[in-house]
Every structure is written in C-alpha cells, then in structure tokens.
C-alpha cells in the first residue's frame, strides 16, 4: 500500500480514504485529482488487501471500483458493512454495472455510486458530503457514549446509596428485634451451632453477630472479608454454617462459596447462606444453581434469618419431630383462611399427619362463631383475614382465656409483607409462617406455639 499523500489538518487528523482499483493508472489518476484536499489518501490495487487493512483499522471512507479479480467492490463493501458500518462506501462503476450499483444502494451496501468516467468536482462533492455524514455520526456516537458513561456512573452511585439504605434498614430491624429476643425460642440444635458471619460492612456484621448471640447461638464468629473467612476455616476445628454477604470488595460471597467448596477444610460442606441486596432473579438463580443452600435479601427481619438457618439444619437431627407430630393428632385445629387453595392445602397437611378434628373457617366472623362453640387447641390464622384481623383475635383470646386454656396461635401469610413481620414481632408471636406452607415447618411452629402459650 502507498503512503498517505495529504497532511493532517491543524485541529484533527485528516480523514483516511483508501482508493481501491486493480488498475494502477486509475488509482494514480484519483490520487492526482484529490491530492490538494486535506485527505489521508492511500492507493490499493487489490480488494483483498483493502479488506485486510480494514480489519486492522477503521477508515472514514472508501472509494472502490466494482469489477476486480478475486473480490469485487460490492463484495468488499458487503463485508465492510458488517465490520465497520459507519465507514462511508462510494462505488466507482461503469454504465454496464449501473443497475447492480443501484440495487446495492437500495440494499444499503453502498452509500453513493459514481459512474466512470467521473467528474472531479462531482466526485469531490460526494466525498465531502459523505465525510460530513461520517463526522456527524461519530459525533452523535461520541455523545451517546458520554451520556451512557454518565448514566452508568449515576446508576452506580444510586446502587451504592441503595445498598447503604438496605444495610441501614437491616441494622435497624435487627437492632429493634434483638432487644426483644427471648432465648427459649431456639431448639437445642440451633443453640449448639458454630456460625461464621462474613460481611465487610462493620455495622451489619456486628449487629448480626450480637443479635444471633442474644437469641442463644453463642458460638458466632464475625469476619470482615472472604480471605479472613478462609483463614478461619483453615484454623477452626468446627464451622457448622456460613452466613456471607454477597457484595464485598475483595472477594464476593459467591466466589467465597466456590473457594469453600473447593477447599480442603473440615467444614467445606457446611451449609452456605448468601445475604444480598441484589434482587435480580437471575443472579439469585445463578447462586442456587451453583449450590448455595439459601439466601436472604436485605432488609430482612430476625425471624427470616432464624427460619433460613433452621431450614439448613440436617433433617436427621430434628429431635424426633415425627414422633412429636403423632402426639398432636388428637388436638382440635381451627384453620382460618380466605383462600380456598390454602385452606385445602392446610387441611390436607393436617389430615395426612393424622389430625381428625379440624374445623375450617373462610372468614373472621365464622372463625369467631366456631371458637365460641368450642375453644380449639390450635388456631391457624391467616394475615389476610379481616373482621377480626389476627391481632384483634389474638388480643381477644389473651383477655378472655387463661394461659392453659388459650389455643396455640399460628399466623400464616402466603405473600408476607414487611409490615406483617413488624406486627408479629410487636405482638410477641413467634409462630409466624410466611410464604409457602410445608408440613414440617407447620408442625414445628405448632409445637413452638404450644410450648409458649403459657408465657
């Protein structure tokens, strides 16, 4: 390829323009007629060579003949349209190829065509017009890139603010609930857990550790990074469960999880729970697919945290739950739920476990009438029921029955809201069943409510 024949302008580099024709006398003529212009012109006598050059750098505009051996100008431009769509493409064509040039223009493979023999002024005007379009497109693209960069930066700042807000909300929720925690709520198995908390946010980590210890899980260790967590696993004789923040500066939670599973630790297979403010479903699904045992999305309440920890306990160590369920088969259950599917699901769970005395109420008023006829041993009340709302029912029972006669009270909510967690916490109800209802969890809470109804 020949060297450029025009010098750069004072303010910007000259536009790069290859002149492509297999006949050297044509490219020489083009160089001669355009050399007085502020262009960086290059003569190329092989379309394949022009293609190789374009693959290494982007040109502003290319002028090419069509009929050439090995590769035609239209084939060259068709490839360039994909490789560098902003490069302007001007085709030199004879009268015999005019129809093909028109079709290529309509298809968008070329931007302009010039018939041979060309008129210098016409050719020069076309080149100037196409270079102006190229500059405008580049300016527009540059503006879009700058705007996108500014938007990305602003989004990142907002995400940081959002994360800090969720961190603060989590701290506040745990602080308020931790002050009211009653130690008997945990099973002996949970109290014996050796729990490792990993979070580079000092405030959240400290409140998590202190609150979990207040609940009765005394062996809780907090570390500020994934590296410190791995070091703790190397040196510690026992870690039963790991609770890790997802978004951390040096090593994120998912990377830590993979390192734990791949490491040669005594606790490499310990249940792993990710804590995150990332509510992107695909991200959570990716974590679950990677083998993470569970996850919590901030802000969360203490009850949600304890439920998630309990859900990861080995099934073989649930303290003879099935035997205890068999002891509950003769109790009188009242299920209060306005949703037909949920009522049927609860009734089926109770019946499948041997309970034969189950009453169903689809409204609060019917629940009141049922209770007036016979006080149940267990009352399973949904948050969506009104007249009375569950809080009103709970207060009524507390004021009209003694501890020994009061039914074990279990609150359910298929679609739990933030305020419902706050309400059950203020009311001192520990038997709250949020989300989908599973048999094991239902009876765990029934047992808990029975044990605590005398408090």
Buried (B, 14 or more C-beta within 10 A) or exposed (E): EBEBBBEEEEEEEBBBBBBBBBEEEBBBBBBEBBEEBEBBBBBBBBBBBBBEBBEEEEBBBBBBBBBBEEBBBBBBBBBBBEEBEEBBBBBBBEEEBEEBBEEBBEEEBBBBBBBEEBEEEEBBEBBBBBBEBBEEEEEEEEEEEEEEEEEEEEEEEEEEEEBEEBBBBBBEBBBBBBEEBEEEBBBEBBEBBBBBBBBBBEEBBBBBBBBBBBBBBEBBBBBBBBBBBBEBBEEBEEBBBBBBBBBBEEBBBBBBBBBBBEEEBEBEEBBBBBBBBBEEEEBBEEBEEEEBBBBBBBBBBBBBBBBBBBBBBEEEEBEEBEEBBEEBEEBBBBBBBBBEEBBEBBBEBBEEBEBEBBBBBBBBEBBBEBBEEEBBBBBBBBBBBEEBBBBEBBEEBBEEBEEEEBBBBBBBBBEBEEEBBBBBBEBEBBBBBBEEBEBBBBBBBBBBBBBBBEE
